[in-house]
Amino acid sequence: MSEPNSRARDTLRVRLLQTDPVLGDVDRNLQSLDELIGSSSDCDLVVAPELATHGYHLSEVPDAMPLQPDDERLLGLGRHGPAAVVGFAEAFRHHTFNSAALLTNGSSRIQRKMYLPTYKGWEERKHFRPGGQLHCEDLLNTRLSVLICNDAWQPAIPWLAAHGGAEVLVVPVNSATSNVGVPTERAWEILLLHAAVVLQSYVVFVNRCGEENQRDFWGGSRVFSPSGEVLGQLGSEPGELDCELDLGALRTLRRQWPLLQESRADLIAREASRLAEEEA
């Protein structure tokens, strides 16, 4: 009798959906996601890439309308049983945000991307307003934070998530093959491995794949454990990956090696305030 309860308390079954969305075809992308999530009823959490409902290069499809967070098509993705993290272009008043919705039983909790790359060929600030808050969300037997793509590159953001109680960092991205001094895929591996080990967290990284606007998106979705182990990894094609996160082992690790015990948030806040004054 105790086994199911123990499992429910100490594990989280996650499915990664590495998709190749059709740029601007929101209805088709939503239908595809609905089918994929609908066949994932044995999971606790399903994660799709950044902007999975719209595709990335929205300047090429100005008629692709952003979605309201309470759009029935979006909310419907959470009706199948598992919670779902789905990236979408969010309409809010006169603004559009690059957002991810955590969908559960007819409700949506929204995380907005805070750091919008606007250099080289990236032009997100031209199309999106940056978000201004990082959320930690309680889900089933754990707490998670969603770090949308470039947000995970800012060292302070994963740190804030972990010290906010997150045990799982969910990282939906649109990463194309490129070079930032090192190949982008290698850079992602380094920063995600660092977050998993230093912040003693599971890291669920879900990239898109396929070609869009002459960019190749390399996929490579994977899950890192707090020990630095890769629990599973996809290639460059559309696919699904199931991983079981041992939350009991993570909690034991955090007790045995209390790296997060002292945040010194007072020090961080004071120094950040001083830096902000210098930049004003």
Buried (B, 14 or more C-beta within 10 A) or exposed (E): EEEEEEEEEBBBBBBBBBBBBBBBBBEEBBEBBBEBBBEBEEBBBBBBBBBBBBBBBBEEBEEBBBBBBEBEBBBBBBBBBBBBBBBBBBBBEEEBBBBBBBBBEEEBBBBBBBBBBEEEEBBBEEBBBBBEEBBBBEBBBBBBBBBBBBBBBBEEBBBBBBBBBBBBBBBBBBBBEBEEEEEBBEBBBEBBBBBBBBBBBBBBBBBBBBEBEEBEBBBBBBBBBBEEEBBBBBEBEBBBBBBBBBBBBBBEBBEEEEEBEEEEEEEBEEEEEEEEEEEE
